[in-house]
Amino acid sequence: MGLTISASLLLLIIVFLLVRKAGLKVLHAIVCVLLGFYLASSNMAPTIDNFSNSIGEMINSLSF
């Protein structure tokens, strides 16, 4: 759950910055959000979830 909230907050910040600074139009951002909702209810959702969890674990295991 913590990873989901952190990833959601990070993606929200990225989209906000893209809308403000990089010229992403609000309509494009809305389409991206709708795509996310449709992907979440599709058969690909478990695969996407496993992939994002794997990336999170990989980043967590990095040591500097």
Secondary structure in CASP SS format (residue, H / E / C, confidence):
PFRMAT SS
TARGET T0000
AUTHOR 0000-0000-0000
METHOD secondary structure of the structure
MODEL  1
M C 1.00
G H 1.00
L H 1.00
T H 1.00
I H 1.00
S H 1.00
A H 1.00
S H 1.00
L H 1.00
L H 1.00
L H 1.00
L H 1.00
I H 1.00
I H 1.00
V H 1.00
F H 1.00
L H 1.00
L H 1.00
V H 1.00
R H 1.00
K H 1.00
A C 1.00
G C 1.00
L C 1.00
K C 1.00
V H 1.00
L H 1.00
H H 1.00
A H 1.00
I H 1.00
V H 1.00
C H 1.00
V H 1.00
L H 1.00
L H 1.00
G H 1.00
F H 1.00
Y H 1.00
L H 1.00
A H 1.00
S C 1.00
S C 1.00
N C 1.00
M C 1.00
A H 1.00
P H 1.00
T H 1.00
I H 1.00
D H 1.00
N H 1.00
F H 1.00
S H 1.00
N H 1.00
S H 1.00
I H 1.00
G H 1.00
E H 1.00
M H 1.00
I H 1.00
N H 1.00
S H 1.00
L C 1.00
S C 1.00
F C 1.00
END
